[in-house]
Structure formats: C-alpha cells, structure tokens
Amino acid sequence: VLILINAVTLGLETSPDAIAAFGPLLTAIDRAILGVFVVELAIRLVVYRTRFFRDPWRIFDLFVVGFAMIPTTGSLSVLRALRILRVLRLIS
C-alpha cells in the first residue's frame, strides 16, 4: 500500500498545480514513506545479515531507497524518481 501511495505522490510532485496546492503535504508524505522504507531495509539487514545480499529484490530496494535519499537538488535528483520502480515488486 505504501508503494502505491508513494507512486501517487511522486506523480503528483510532477504537477505544478499539485505542488502549488499541496506541496508541503506531499513533501511530508514523501519523507514519511521514505522513512518507513529505510526502517524496513534496516530491519531486513539486521535479520538477514549477509543473506540480505542474496536476494535480488532486496538489493534492488537498497539501491532504489539509497538513490531516494540523495538531495533533490543537483544533477542526480532525477535518480530519486527510481522509487516508482518499486511498483515492479507488486507485479512479481
């Protein structure tokens, strides 16, 4: 559910009208969901230890969430949009 909510908020962040109307709320939702993703990854790292890196989906999540933590300013800000790719997990 959080992945879908995050995908919707990322989509809304591309709309100037949505940013004008709900910018602070979208930012707060975005940061809260990113925080949940970071905590989830941390828990998985503690539980699985070295086995964490044997599952391609966990490595994928690590890279996607890692890129999402890059500040939004600068040339690498586009990489934050990779979080939308987490929706692929729902398909599998």
DSSP file (Angstrom, degrees, kcal/mol; ACC not computed):
  #  RESIDUE AA STRUCTURE BP1 BP2  ACC     N-H-->O    O-->H-N    N-H-->O    O-->H-N    TCO  KAPPA ALPHA  PHI   PSI    X-CA   Y-CA   Z-CA
    1    1 A V     >        0   0    0      0, 0.0     4,-2.6     0, 0.0     5,-0.2   0.000 360.0 360.0 360.0 -42.0    0.0    0.0    0.0
    2    2 A L  H  >  +     0   0    0      1,-0.2     4,-2.7     2,-0.2     5,-0.2   0.869 360.0  55.1 -64.8 -34.3    2.8    2.4    0.8
    3    3 A I  H  > S+     0   0    0      2,-0.2     4,-2.1     1,-0.2    -1,-0.2   0.919 110.4  45.4 -63.1 -42.8    4.5    1.7   -2.5
    4    4 A L  H  > S+     0   0    0      2,-0.2     4,-2.2     1,-0.2    -2,-0.2   0.910 113.1  49.2 -67.3 -42.3    1.3    2.7   -4.3
    5    5 A I  H  X S+     0   0    0     -4,-2.6     4,-2.5     1,-0.2    -2,-0.2   0.911 111.5  50.6 -62.4 -41.1    0.8    5.8   -2.2
    6    6 A N  H  X S+     0   0    0     -4,-2.7     4,-2.4     1,-0.2    -1,-0.2   0.886 108.2  52.2 -64.0 -39.0    4.4    6.7   -2.8
    7    7 A A  H  X S+     0   0    0     -4,-2.1     4,-2.0     2,-0.2    -1,-0.2   0.904 110.6  48.4 -63.2 -40.8    3.9    6.2   -6.6
    8    8 A V  H  X S+     0   0    0     -4,-2.2     4,-2.5     2,-0.2    -2,-0.2   0.926 111.9  48.1 -65.8 -44.6    0.9    8.6   -6.5
    9    9 A T  H  X S+     0   0    0     -4,-2.5     4,-1.9     1,-0.2    -2,-0.2   0.891 110.4  52.0 -65.6 -37.3    2.7   11.2   -4.5
   10   10 A L  H  < S+     0   0    0     -4,-2.4     4,-0.4     1,-0.2    -1,-0.2   0.903 110.6  48.9 -63.1 -39.5    5.7   11.0   -6.9
   11   11 A G  H >< S+     0   0    0     -4,-2.0     3,-1.2     1,-0.2     4,-0.2   0.909 110.3  50.2 -64.7 -41.9    3.3   11.5   -9.8
   12   12 A L  H >< S+     0   0    0     -4,-2.5     3,-1.6     1,-0.3     7,-0.3   0.814 100.0  65.4 -66.8 -29.7    1.6   14.5   -8.1
   13   13 A E  T 3< S+     0   0    0     -4,-1.9    -1,-0.3     1,-0.3    -2,-0.2   0.631  94.1  61.0 -68.9 -11.4    5.0   16.1   -7.5
   14   14 A T  T <  S+     0   0    0     -3,-1.2    -1,-0.3    -4,-0.4    -2,-0.2   0.565  89.0  84.4 -88.1  -8.9    5.4   16.4  -11.2
   15   15 A S    <>  -     0   0    0     -3,-1.6     4,-2.3    -4,-0.2     5,-0.2  -0.836  65.9-155.5 -97.9 120.2    2.4   18.7  -11.5
   16   16 A P  H  > S+     0   0    0      0, 0.0     4,-2.3     0, 0.0    -1,-0.2   0.865  96.9  53.7 -60.0 -34.9    3.0   22.4  -10.8
   17   17 A D  H  > S+     0   0    0      2,-0.2     4,-2.1     1,-0.2     5,-0.2   0.918 109.5  46.8 -65.7 -42.9   -0.7   22.7   -9.8
   18   18 A A  H  > S+     0   0    0     -6,-0.2     4,-3.4     2,-0.2    -1,-0.2   0.895 112.5  50.1 -66.5 -39.3   -0.5   19.9   -7.3
   19   19 A I  H  X S+     0   0    0     -4,-2.3     4,-1.8    -7,-0.3    -1,-0.2   0.906 110.6  50.2 -64.6 -40.8    2.7   21.3   -5.8
   20   20 A A  H  < S+     0   0    0     -4,-2.3    -2,-0.2    -5,-0.2    -1,-0.2   0.890 120.9  34.7 -63.5 -39.2    1.1   24.8   -5.5
   21   21 A A  H  < S+     0   0    0     -4,-2.1    -2,-0.2    -5,-0.1    -1,-0.2   0.877 139.0  12.3 -84.0 -39.6   -1.9   23.3   -3.7
   22   22 A F  H  X S+     0   0    0     -4,-3.4     4,-3.0    -5,-0.2     5,-0.3   0.119  80.0 129.4-129.7  21.3   -0.4   20.5   -1.7
   23   23 A G  H  X S+     0   0    0     -4,-1.8     4,-2.3     1,-0.2     5,-0.2   0.889  78.4  42.4 -49.3 -55.8    3.4   21.0   -1.8
   24   24 A P  H  > S+     0   0    0      0, 0.0     4,-2.2     0, 0.0    -1,-0.2   0.882 116.1  49.8 -62.7 -37.0    4.2   20.8    1.9
   25   25 A L  H  > S+     0   0    0      2,-0.2     4,-2.7     1,-0.2     5,-0.2   0.929 110.9  48.9 -66.3 -44.7    1.8   17.9    2.4
   26   26 A L  H  X S+     0   0    0     -4,-3.0     4,-2.6     1,-0.2    -1,-0.2   0.896 111.7  50.1 -61.7 -39.9    3.3   15.9   -0.5
   27   27 A T  H  X S+     0   0    0     -4,-2.3     4,-2.5    -5,-0.3    -1,-0.2   0.908 111.0  48.8 -64.5 -42.1    6.8   16.5    0.9
   28   28 A A  H  X S+     0   0    0     -4,-2.2     4,-2.3     2,-0.2    -2,-0.2   0.920 113.2  46.5 -64.7 -43.8    5.7   15.3    4.3
   29   29 A I  H  X S+     0   0    0     -4,-2.7     4,-2.5     2,-0.2     5,-0.2   0.920 112.4  51.7 -63.2 -43.1    4.1   12.2    2.9
   30   30 A D  H  X S+     0   0    0     -4,-2.6     4,-2.3    -5,-0.2    -2,-0.2   0.924 112.4  44.5 -59.8 -47.2    7.2   11.5    0.7
   31   31 A R  H  X S+     0   0    0     -4,-2.5     4,-2.2     2,-0.2    -1,-0.2   0.876 112.5  51.8 -67.5 -38.0    9.6   11.8    3.7
   32   32 A A  H  X S+     0   0    0     -4,-2.3     4,-2.0     2,-0.2    -2,-0.2   0.928 112.2  45.4 -64.8 -44.9    7.4    9.7    6.0
   33   33 A I  H  X S+     0   0    0     -4,-2.5     4,-2.4     1,-0.2    -2,-0.2   0.907 111.6  52.1 -66.7 -40.8    7.2    6.9    3.4
   34   34 A L  H  X S+     0   0    0     -4,-2.3     4,-2.3    -5,-0.2    -1,-0.2   0.894 107.8  53.3 -60.9 -39.0   10.9    7.1    2.7
   35   35 A G  H  X S+     0   0    0     -4,-2.2     4,-2.4     2,-0.2    -1,-0.2   0.904 107.9  49.7 -61.2 -42.1   11.5    6.8    6.4
   36   36 A V  H  X S+     0   0    0     -4,-2.0     4,-2.6     1,-0.2    -2,-0.2   0.910 110.4  50.8 -62.9 -42.2    9.4    3.7    6.6
   37   37 A F  H  X S+     0   0    0     -4,-2.4     4,-2.3     2,-0.2    -2,-0.2   0.898 110.5  49.1 -63.1 -40.3   11.3    2.2    3.6
   38   38 A V  H  X S+     0   0    0     -4,-2.3     4,-2.5     2,-0.2    -2,-0.2   0.925 112.1  47.7 -65.4 -44.5   14.7    3.0    5.4
   39   39 A V  H  X S+     0   0    0     -4,-2.4     4,-2.5     2,-0.2     5,-0.2   0.912 110.9  52.5 -62.5 -42.1   13.5    1.4    8.6
   40   40 A E  H  X S+     0   0    0     -4,-2.6     4,-2.4     1,-0.2    -2,-0.2   0.931 111.0  46.4 -59.2 -46.4   12.3   -1.7    6.7
   41   41 A L  H  X S+     0   0    0     -4,-2.3     4,-2.6     2,-0.2    -1,-0.2   0.899 111.2  52.2 -64.0 -40.1   15.6   -2.1    5.0
   42   42 A A  H  X S+     0   0    0     -4,-2.5     4,-2.1     2,-0.2    -2,-0.2   0.917 110.4  47.9 -62.1 -43.2   17.5   -1.7    8.3
   43   43 A I  H  X S+     0   0    0     -4,-2.5     4,-2.6     1,-0.2     5,-0.2   0.919 111.7  50.0 -63.6 -43.4   15.4   -4.4    9.9
   44   44 A R  H  X S+     0   0    0     -4,-2.4     4,-3.0     1,-0.2     5,-0.4   0.896 109.1  52.1 -63.0 -39.3   15.9   -6.7    6.9
   45   45 A L  H  X S+     0   0    0     -4,-2.6     4,-1.7     1,-0.2    -1,-0.2   0.900 112.2  46.0 -62.3 -40.6   19.7   -6.1    7.1
   46   46 A V  H  < S+     0   0    0     -4,-2.1    -2,-0.2    -5,-0.2    -1,-0.2   0.918 118.0  42.3 -67.9 -43.3   19.7   -7.0   10.8
   47   47 A V  H  < S+     0   0    0     -4,-2.6    -2,-0.2     1,-0.2    -3,-0.2   0.938 126.2  30.1 -71.0 -47.4   17.6  -10.1   10.3
   48   48 A Y  H >< S+     0   0    0     -4,-3.0     3,-2.2     1,-0.2     4,-0.2   0.691  81.5 178.9 -88.8 -19.1   19.2  -11.5    7.2
   49   49 A R  G >< S-     0   0    0     -4,-1.7     3,-1.3    -5,-0.4     4,-0.3  -0.302  76.0  -3.2  49.6-122.6   22.7  -10.2    7.7
   50   50 A T  G >  S+     0   0    0      1,-0.3     3,-1.1     2,-0.2    -1,-0.3   0.755 129.6  67.7 -71.4 -22.7   24.9  -11.4    4.8
   51   51 A R  G X  S+     0   0    0     -3,-2.2     3,-1.8     1,-0.2     4,-0.5   0.709  81.7  79.3 -67.5 -17.7   21.9  -13.3    3.3
   52   52 A F  G X  S+     0   0    0     -3,-1.3     3,-1.0     1,-0.3    -1,-0.2   0.880  89.5  53.4 -53.1 -40.1   20.3   -9.9    2.6
   53   53 A F  G <  S+     0   0    0     -3,-1.1    -1,-0.3    -4,-0.3    -2,-0.2   0.394  93.3  72.3 -83.0   3.4   22.5   -9.6   -0.4
   54   54 A R  G <  S+     0   0    0     -3,-1.8    -1,-0.2    -4,-0.1    -2,-0.2   0.632  83.0  76.1 -89.5 -15.7   21.5  -12.9   -1.9
   55   55 A D    <>  -     0   0    0     -3,-1.0     4,-1.8    -4,-0.5     3,-0.5  -0.865  69.5-152.6-100.6 118.5   18.0  -11.7   -2.9
   56   56 A P  H  > S+     0   0    0      0, 0.0     4,-2.6     0, 0.0    -1,-0.1   0.837  95.0  56.5 -58.8 -34.0   17.9   -9.5   -6.0
   57   57 A W  H  > S+     0   0    0      2,-0.2     4,-2.6     1,-0.2     5,-0.2   0.882 106.0  50.3 -67.1 -36.4   14.8   -7.7   -4.8
   58   58 A R  H  > S+     0   0    0     -3,-0.5     4,-2.3     2,-0.2    -1,-0.2   0.909 111.9  47.3 -67.3 -40.4   16.4   -6.7   -1.6
   59   59 A I  H  X S+     0   0    0     -4,-1.8     4,-2.3     2,-0.2    -2,-0.2   0.915 111.4  51.9 -64.7 -42.4   19.4   -5.3   -3.4
   60   60 A F  H  X S+     0   0    0     -4,-2.6     4,-2.7     1,-0.2    -2,-0.2   0.937 110.4  48.1 -57.3 -48.5   17.1   -3.5   -5.8
   61   61 A D  H  X S+     0   0    0     -4,-2.6     4,-2.8     1,-0.2     5,-0.3   0.893 108.8  54.8 -60.5 -40.5   15.3   -2.0   -2.9
   62   62 A L  H  X S+     0   0    0     -4,-2.3     4,-2.1     1,-0.2    -1,-0.2   0.917 112.1  42.7 -60.4 -44.5   18.6   -0.9   -1.3
   63   63 A F  H  X S+     0   0    0     -4,-2.3     4,-2.8     2,-0.2     5,-0.2   0.922 115.1  49.1 -68.2 -43.8   19.6    0.9   -4.4
   64   64 A V  H  X S+     0   0    0     -4,-2.7     4,-1.7     2,-0.2    -2,-0.2   0.935 116.1  41.8 -63.2 -46.6   16.2    2.5   -5.0
   65   65 A V  H  X S+     0   0    0     -4,-2.8     4,-1.0     2,-0.2    -1,-0.2   0.881 113.3  54.7 -69.3 -36.9   15.9    3.7   -1.4
   66   66 A G  H >< S+     0   0    0     -4,-2.1     3,-0.7    -5,-0.3     4,-0.3   0.927 109.6  46.2 -60.8 -45.1   19.5    4.8   -1.4
   67   67 A F  H >< S+     0   0    0     -4,-2.8     3,-1.4     1,-0.2    -1,-0.2   0.838 106.3  60.5 -65.6 -31.9   19.0    6.9   -4.5
   68   68 A A  H 3< S+     0   0    0     -4,-1.7    -1,-0.2     1,-0.3    -2,-0.2   0.747  97.7  59.6 -67.2 -21.9   15.8    8.4   -3.0
   69   69 A M  T << S+     0   0    0     -4,-1.0    -1,-0.3    -3,-0.7    -2,-0.2   0.540  78.9 107.8 -85.4  -5.8   17.9    9.7   -0.1
   70   70 A I  S <  S-     0   0    0     -3,-1.4    10,-0.0    -4,-0.3    -3,-0.0  -0.526  87.1 -96.9 -68.0 135.6   20.0   11.8   -2.5
   71   71 A P        -     0   0    0      0, 0.0    -1,-0.1     0, 0.0     9,-0.1  -0.168  28.3-121.6 -54.7 149.4   19.1   15.5   -2.0
   72   72 A T  S    S+     0   0    0     -3,-0.1     2,-0.3     6,-0.0     5,-0.1   0.624  89.4  81.7 -72.6 -12.9   16.6   16.8   -4.6
   73   73 A T  S    S+     0   0    0      3,-0.1     3,-0.2     4,-0.1     2,-0.1  -0.663  75.9  39.9 -91.5 150.6   18.9   19.5   -5.8
   74   74 A G  S >  S-     0   0    0     -2,-0.3     3,-1.3     1,-0.2     4,-0.2  -0.364 101.7 -61.3 105.5 174.4   21.6   18.7   -8.3
   75   75 A S  G >  S+     0   0    0      1,-0.3     3,-0.5     2,-0.1    -1,-0.2   0.693 126.5  59.5 -72.7 -19.0   22.0   16.6  -11.4
   76   76 A L  G >  S+     0   0    0     -3,-0.2     3,-1.4     1,-0.2     4,-0.4   0.403  73.7  98.6 -89.9   4.0   21.3   13.4   -9.6
   77   77 A S  G X  S+     0   0    0     -3,-1.3     3,-1.2     1,-0.3     4,-0.4   0.778  72.2  66.3 -63.5 -25.2   17.9   14.4   -8.4
   78   78 A V  G X  S+     0   0    0     -3,-0.5     3,-1.5     1,-0.3    -1,-0.3   0.817  88.3  67.9 -64.4 -29.3   16.3   12.5  -11.3
   79   79 A L  G X  S+     0   0    0     -3,-1.4     3,-1.7     1,-0.3    -1,-0.3   0.742  84.5  71.1 -64.4 -22.1   17.5    9.3   -9.7
   80   80 A R  G X  S+     0   0    0     -3,-1.2     3,-1.6    -4,-0.4    -1,-0.3   0.809  85.4  67.9 -62.7 -27.8   15.1    9.8   -6.9
   81   81 A A  G X  S+     0   0    0     -3,-1.5     3,-1.9    -4,-0.4    -1,-0.3   0.605  74.4  87.7 -69.0  -9.8   12.3    9.0   -9.3
   82   82 A L  G X   +     0   0    0     -3,-1.7     3,-2.1     1,-0.3     4,-0.3   0.701  67.1  81.5 -61.7 -17.1   13.6    5.5   -9.4
   83   83 A R  G X  S+     0   0    0     -3,-1.6     3,-1.9     1,-0.3     4,-0.3   0.804  77.4  69.1 -58.9 -26.3   11.3    4.8   -6.4
   84   84 A I  G X  S+     0   0    0     -3,-1.9     3,-1.5     1,-0.3    -1,-0.3   0.789  86.4  68.5 -62.2 -24.5    8.5    4.4   -8.8
   85   85 A L  G X  S+     0   0    0     -3,-2.1     3,-1.8     1,-0.3     4,-0.4   0.666  77.6  79.4 -69.6 -15.4   10.2    1.2   -9.9
   86   86 A R  G X> S+     0   0    0     -3,-1.9     3,-1.4    -4,-0.3     4,-0.5   0.748  77.2  73.8 -63.0 -19.9    9.4   -0.3   -6.6
   87   87 A V  H X> S+     0   0    0     -3,-1.5     3,-1.1    -4,-0.3     4,-0.9   0.800  81.0  71.6 -62.1 -26.9    5.9   -0.8   -8.1
   88   88 A L  H <> S+     0   0    0     -3,-1.8     4,-1.6     1,-0.3     3,-0.4   0.814  86.8  64.4 -58.3 -29.9    7.5   -3.6  -10.1
   89   89 A R  H <4 S+     0   0    0     -3,-1.4    -1,-0.3    -4,-0.4    -2,-0.2   0.853  96.7  56.2 -61.8 -33.3    7.7   -5.6   -6.9
   90   90 A L  H << S+     0   0    0     -3,-1.1    -1,-0.2    -4,-0.5    -2,-0.2   0.833 103.1  54.7 -69.1 -30.6    4.0   -5.7   -6.8
   91   91 A I  H  <        0   0    0     -4,-0.9    -1,-0.2    -3,-0.4    -2,-0.2   0.898 360.0 360.0 -69.2 -39.8    3.8   -7.3  -10.2
   92   92 A S     <        0   0    0     -4,-1.6    -1,-0.2     0, 0.0    -2,-0.2   0.504 360.0 360.0 -75.3 360.0    6.1  -10.1   -9.3
